[in-house]
Amino acid sequence: MANQTISGGVVHALPDDLRHTLQADSAMLAQWEDITPLARNEWICWIEDAKKQAIRQGRITRARENLTAGKRRPCCWPGCPHRERTGKA
């Protein structure tokens, strides 16, 4: 299972700690693969934005809970500041 290909985001690569959580939870992984690359990018950026390890782990836990509940994006996250904006609606 360690060699399983799991999709990343449009700007951010999938971090190892999130990869391990996805590999361990088939419901979370199924939802992860069902969302868009942009949505995956938002989850990754939100998790990587945490400055402290405890906050990061909490965000990974919340991501698992929210994704398995069917949520497609992190709540109250303004979006990844690292991706280029086109200005198109």
C-alpha positions as CSV (number, residue, x, y, z in Angstrom):
1,M,0.0,0.0,0.0
2,A,3.0,2.3,0.5
3,N,3.4,2.5,-3.3
4,Q,-0.2,3.5,-3.9
5,T,-0.6,6.6,-6.0
6,I,-2.6,9.2,-4.3
7,S,-3.4,12.5,-6.0
8,G,-2.0,15.8,-4.8
9,G,-3.0,19.4,-5.4
10,V,-2.4,21.8,-8.2
11,V,0.4,23.6,-6.4
12,H,1.2,21.6,-3.3
13,A,2.5,18.0,-3.3
14,L,0.9,15.6,-0.9
15,P,2.8,15.6,2.5
16,D,3.8,12.3,4.0
17,D,1.7,12.7,7.2
18,L,-1.5,13.3,5.2
19,R,-0.6,10.5,2.7
20,H,-0.3,8.0,5.7
21,T,-3.7,9.1,7.0
22,L,-5.3,8.7,3.6
23,Q,-3.8,5.3,3.2
24,A,-5.1,4.2,6.6
25,D,-8.7,5.4,5.9
26,S,-10.4,4.0,2.8
27,A,-13.5,6.3,3.2
28,M,-11.3,9.4,3.4
29,L,-9.2,8.2,0.5
30,A,-12.3,7.6,-1.7
31,Q,-13.6,11.1,-1.0
32,W,-10.0,12.6,-1.5
33,E,-9.8,11.0,-5.0
34,D,-13.4,12.3,-5.8
35,I,-12.7,15.9,-5.1
36,T,-11.0,18.2,-7.6
37,P,-7.2,18.9,-7.7
38,L,-8.0,22.4,-6.6
39,A,-10.0,21.2,-3.6
40,R,-7.2,18.8,-2.7
41,N,-4.8,21.7,-2.9
42,E,-6.9,23.7,-0.5
43,W,-6.8,20.9,2.1
44,I,-3.0,20.5,1.7
45,C,-2.4,24.2,2.0
46,W,-4.6,24.5,5.0
47,I,-2.8,21.6,6.8
48,E,0.6,23.0,5.8
49,D,-0.3,26.4,7.0
50,A,-0.2,25.2,10.7
51,K,2.9,26.5,12.5
52,K,2.8,24.0,15.3
53,Q,2.8,20.2,15.0
54,A,-0.1,19.8,17.4
55,I,-2.2,22.2,15.2
56,R,-1.1,20.3,12.1
57,Q,-2.2,17.0,13.5
58,G,-5.5,18.5,14.6
59,R,-6.1,19.7,11.1
60,I,-5.3,16.3,9.6
61,T,-7.9,14.8,12.1
62,R,-10.4,17.4,11.1
63,A,-9.7,16.8,7.4
64,R,-10.4,13.1,7.9
65,E,-13.6,13.8,9.8
66,N,-14.8,16.4,7.3
67,L,-13.9,14.5,4.1
68,T,-15.5,11.3,5.4
69,A,-18.6,13.4,6.2
70,G,-18.7,14.5,2.5
71,K,-17.2,18.0,2.8
72,R,-15.1,19.0,-0.2
73,R,-13.2,22.0,1.1
74,P,-11.8,23.2,4.4
75,C,-14.3,25.4,6.3
76,C,-13.5,29.0,6.7
77,W,-10.3,28.8,4.6
78,P,-9.9,31.8,2.2
79,G,-8.0,29.6,-0.3
80,C,-4.4,28.8,-1.2
81,P,-2.4,32.0,-1.4
82,H,0.3,30.1,-3.3
83,R,-1.5,29.4,-6.6
84,E,-1.7,32.0,-9.4
85,R,-5.0,33.8,-9.7
86,T,-6.3,34.4,-13.2
87,G,-9.0,36.9,-12.3
88,K,-11.5,35.0,-14.4
89,A,-14.9,34.4,-12.8
